[in-house]
Amino acid sequence: NINFIGDVLIKGDVCSGFSVRAMGDIKVCGVVESCEIEAGGDLIVVKGIVGNMETIVRSHHNIYSKYLVNSIVHARKNVHTDSIRYSNVYSDGEVEVCSGRGLIVGGQIRAAQGIEAKTVGSVYESPTSIILGGQPYASFEKELLTRTIKEMKEEMEKLERQPDSPFRTKRMSKLRLELSISGMKLNKFERDKERIDETLEKQGGCRLKCGTAHPRVSITIEDETVILDRTYNSCNARLVEGEIFLM
């Protein structure tokens, strides 16, 4: 297990059951299995990520991986990979699956700004969900932060019922500081959302762009959803006046 304040380079694999956390970039030259990874910078996996749909891999910047299989990944910015199979992806930027096979099949792919791939779904009509808009990564972090704030408030209530002591005074002071910082983080989520909305408005809104989209691909943009009933070539899906158009 690794917990480091700088960059981390791992020349082999990260096997199941281990954890790697770094405030900087994390580069793995091999495969990432069912483990816990959190990168303060970019996460680069030379071979790929193969999970068990339980472990969460997080990056506060971009994720670069050869492939994603049965994985849950969260990226504050963009996700770049050759293929995504039966995985759940949450990105506050763009998901680009344009190199190699460029395939997205199965699972649920959420991106705030857009998704681009060569192929989405499969000829076997595997259910594949594409969800555009919102703040997928920030919503996850906001949920964790809200849970932490609740736990801190509960601890403060317990401390307030205890008699005065040096430990109580010190702990109460620390909790008040942490609650103040957490409150500022929640406000930052709102400011980031406004910034993302302005960026999308300038770009003409979020969209799905792919060479081929197969039946049983579900596309959701804001509150509108369409499920494809046939194969679309050169698919460009975006929201126009409250309706999803496939151009």
C-alpha positions as CSV (number, residue, x, y, z in Angstrom):
1,N,0.0,0.0,0.0
2,I,1.3,3.4,-1.0
3,N,0.3,6.9,0.4
4,F,2.6,9.6,-1.0
5,I,2.5,13.4,-1.3
6,G,4.2,13.5,-4.7
7,D,4.2,11.5,-8.0
8,V,4.2,7.7,-8.0
9,L,5.7,5.4,-10.7
10,I,4.8,1.7,-10.5
11,K,6.8,-0.4,-12.9
12,G,4.6,-3.5,-12.5
13,D,0.9,-4.2,-11.8
14,V,-1.3,-3.0,-8.9
15,C,-2.9,-6.3,-7.7
16,S,-6.2,-6.8,-6.1
17,G,-6.5,-5.8,-2.4
18,F,-3.9,-3.0,-2.5
19,S,-4.3,0.7,-2.4
20,V,-2.3,3.6,-4.0
21,R,-2.9,7.2,-3.1
22,A,-0.8,10.2,-4.2
23,M,-1.2,13.9,-4.3
24,G,0.6,14.0,-7.7
25,D,0.4,11.9,-10.8
26,I,0.2,8.1,-10.6
27,K,1.7,6.0,-13.5
28,V,1.3,2.3,-13.6
29,C,3.3,0.5,-16.3
30,G,1.2,-2.7,-16.0
31,V,-2.4,-3.6,-15.2
32,V,-4.6,-2.2,-12.4
33,E,-6.8,-4.9,-10.8
34,S,-9.5,-4.6,-8.1
35,C,-7.7,-2.1,-5.9
36,E,-8.1,1.4,-4.6
37,I,-6.4,4.2,-6.4
38,E,-6.7,7.9,-6.0
39,A,-4.5,10.4,-7.9
40,G,-4.4,14.1,-7.1
41,G,-3.0,14.6,-10.6
42,D,-3.3,12.4,-13.7
43,L,-3.7,8.6,-13.5
44,I,-1.9,6.8,-16.4
45,V,-2.3,3.1,-16.8
46,V,-0.1,1.8,-19.6
47,K,-1.9,-1.6,-20.0
48,G,-5.4,-1.2,-18.6
49,I,-7.9,-1.4,-15.7
50,V,-9.7,-4.6,-14.9
51,G,-12.0,-4.3,-11.9
52,N,-14.8,-6.2,-10.2
53,M,-17.4,-3.3,-10.2
54,E,-16.8,-2.6,-6.5
55,T,-13.5,-0.8,-6.3
56,I,-13.4,2.9,-7.3
57,V,-10.5,4.4,-9.2
58,R,-10.3,8.2,-8.9
59,S,-8.3,11.0,-10.5
60,H,-8.6,14.7,-9.7
61,H,-7.3,15.4,-13.3
62,N,-7.3,13.0,-16.3
63,I,-7.3,9.3,-16.7
64,Y,-5.4,7.6,-19.5
65,S,-5.7,3.8,-19.8
66,K,-5.3,1.3,-22.6
67,Y,-8.7,-0.2,-21.7
68,L,-11.4,-0.3,-19.0
69,V,-13.1,-3.6,-18.2
70,N,-15.6,-4.1,-15.4
71,S,-14.3,-0.9,-13.8
72,I,-15.7,2.1,-11.9
73,V,-13.6,5.2,-12.6
74,H,-14.1,8.8,-11.6
75,A,-12.2,11.7,-13.3
76,R,-12.5,15.4,-12.5
77,K,-11.4,16.1,-16.1
78,N,-11.2,13.8,-19.1
79,V,-11.0,10.0,-19.7
80,H,-8.9,8.7,-22.6
81,T,-8.9,5.0,-23.5
82,D,-9.0,2.6,-26.5
83,S,-12.1,0.7,-25.2
84,I,-14.6,0.6,-22.4
85,R,-16.4,-2.7,-21.6
86,Y,-19.1,-3.1,-19.0
87,S,-17.8,-0.3,-16.9
88,N,-19.2,2.8,-15.1
89,V,-17.4,6.0,-16.0
90,Y,-18.0,9.4,-14.3
91,S,-16.2,12.4,-15.9
92,D,-16.7,16.1,-15.4
93,G,-14.9,16.6,-18.8
94,E,-15.0,14.5,-21.9
95,V,-14.8,10.7,-22.5
96,E,-12.7,10.0,-25.6
97,V,-12.5,6.5,-26.9
98,C,-11.1,7.3,-30.4
99,S,-7.9,5.3,-30.6
100,G,-7.5,1.5,-31.1
101,R,-10.9,-0.2,-31.3
102,G,-12.6,2.9,-30.0
103,L,-15.4,0.7,-28.5
104,I,-17.9,1.4,-25.7
105,V,-20.1,-1.5,-24.9
106,G,-22.2,-2.2,-21.8
107,G,-22.2,-0.3,-18.5
108,Q,-23.0,3.4,-18.0
109,I,-20.9,6.3,-19.2
110,R,-21.5,9.7,-17.7
111,A,-19.8,12.8,-19.0
112,A,-20.4,16.5,-18.3
113,Q,-19.1,17.8,-21.7
114,G,-19.3,15.0,-24.2
115,I,-18.5,11.5,-25.4
116,E,-16.7,10.5,-28.6
117,A,-16.0,7.0,-29.8
118,K,-15.8,4.9,-32.9
119,T,-18.5,2.4,-31.8
120,V,-21.1,2.5,-29.1
121,G,-23.0,-0.7,-28.2
122,S,-22.7,-4.0,-30.2
123,V,-24.4,-6.0,-32.9
124,Y,-25.6,-8.3,-30.1
125,E,-27.6,-5.3,-28.7
126,S,-25.8,-5.1,-25.4
127,P,-27.6,-2.5,-23.2
128,T,-25.3,0.5,-23.1
129,S,-26.2,3.8,-21.3
130,I,-24.8,7.2,-22.3
131,I,-25.6,10.1,-20.0
132,L,-24.5,13.6,-20.8
133,G,-24.5,16.8,-18.8
134,G,-24.5,17.5,-15.1
135,Q,-21.4,17.0,-12.9
136,P,-20.8,13.2,-12.6
137,Y,-17.5,13.5,-10.7
138,A,-18.5,16.5,-8.6
139,S,-21.7,14.8,-7.6
140,F,-19.8,11.8,-6.3
141,E,-17.4,14.0,-4.4
142,K,-20.3,16.1,-3.1
143,E,-22.0,13.0,-1.8
144,L,-18.8,11.9,0.1
145,L,-18.4,15.4,1.5
146,T,-22.0,15.7,2.6
147,R,-21.6,12.3,4.4
148,T,-18.4,13.5,6.1
149,I,-20.0,16.7,7.2
150,K,-22.9,14.8,8.8
151,E,-20.5,12.5,10.6
152,M,-18.5,15.5,12.0
153,K,-21.7,17.2,13.2
154,E,-22.7,14.0,15.0
155,E,-19.3,13.9,16.6
156,M,-19.6,17.5,17.7
157,E,-23.0,16.8,19.3
158,K,-21.5,14.0,21.3
159,L,-18.5,16.1,22.4
160,E,-20.8,19.0,23.5
161,R,-22.4,16.6,26.0
162,Q,-19.1,15.6,27.5
163,P,-17.4,17.5,30.4
164,D,-14.7,20.0,29.7
165,S,-11.2,18.6,29.1
166,P,-8.1,19.5,27.0
167,F,-9.0,16.7,24.5
168,R,-12.6,18.0,24.1
169,T,-11.4,21.6,23.5
170,K,-8.8,20.5,21.0
171,R,-11.1,18.2,19.1
172,M,-14.0,20.7,19.0
173,S,-11.6,23.4,17.6
174,K,-10.4,21.0,14.9
175,L,-13.9,19.9,14.0
176,R,-15.0,23.6,13.6
177,L,-12.1,24.2,11.3
178,E,-12.8,21.1,9.2
179,L,-16.5,22.0,9.0
180,S,-15.6,25.5,7.8
181,I,-13.3,24.1,5.1
182,S,-15.9,21.5,4.0
183,G,-18.5,24.3,3.7
184,M,-16.1,26.2,1.4
185,K,-15.6,23.1,-0.7
186,L,-19.4,22.7,-1.1
187,N,-19.6,26.3,-2.4
188,K,-16.8,25.6,-4.8
189,F,-18.9,22.8,-6.4
190,E,-21.6,25.4,-7.2
191,R,-19.1,27.8,-8.8
192,D,-17.6,24.9,-10.8
193,K,-21.1,24.0,-12.1
194,E,-21.6,27.5,-13.3
195,R,-18.3,27.5,-15.1
196,I,-19.1,24.1,-16.8
197,D,-22.5,25.4,-17.8
198,E,-20.9,28.5,-19.4
199,T,-18.4,26.4,-21.3
200,L,-21.1,24.0,-22.6
201,E,-23.2,27.0,-23.7
202,K,-20.2,28.4,-25.7
203,Q,-19.6,24.9,-27.3
204,G,-23.2,24.4,-28.2
205,G,-24.1,21.9,-25.5
206,C,-22.9,18.4,-24.7
207,R,-23.1,15.7,-27.3
208,L,-22.4,12.1,-28.3
209,K,-20.3,11.7,-31.4
210,C,-19.5,8.2,-32.8
211,G,-19.0,6.3,-36.0
212,T,-21.6,3.6,-35.3
213,A,-24.3,3.4,-32.6
214,H,-26.1,0.1,-32.2
215,P,-29.6,-0.8,-31.0
216,R,-30.3,-0.8,-27.2
217,V,-28.0,2.2,-26.7
218,S,-29.7,4.6,-24.3
219,I,-28.8,8.3,-24.7
220,T,-29.8,10.7,-22.0
221,I,-29.1,14.5,-22.2
222,E,-30.4,16.5,-19.3
223,D,-34.0,15.2,-18.7
224,E,-34.5,13.6,-22.2
225,T,-33.8,10.0,-23.0
226,V,-33.9,8.1,-26.3
227,I,-33.2,4.3,-26.8
228,L,-32.0,3.4,-30.3
229,D,-34.0,0.8,-32.1
230,R,-31.7,0.5,-35.1
231,T,-28.1,1.1,-36.1
232,Y,-27.0,4.6,-36.8
233,N,-23.9,5.5,-38.7
234,S,-22.0,8.8,-38.2
235,C,-24.1,9.4,-35.1
236,N,-24.1,12.9,-33.6
237,A,-26.6,13.2,-30.8
238,R,-27.3,16.5,-29.1
239,L,-30.2,18.3,-27.4
240,V,-32.0,20.8,-29.6
241,E,-34.9,22.7,-28.1
242,G,-35.6,20.1,-25.5
243,E,-35.4,17.1,-27.9
244,I,-32.5,14.7,-28.7
245,F,-31.6,14.8,-32.3
246,L,-29.5,12.1,-34.0
247,M,-27.7,13.8,-36.9
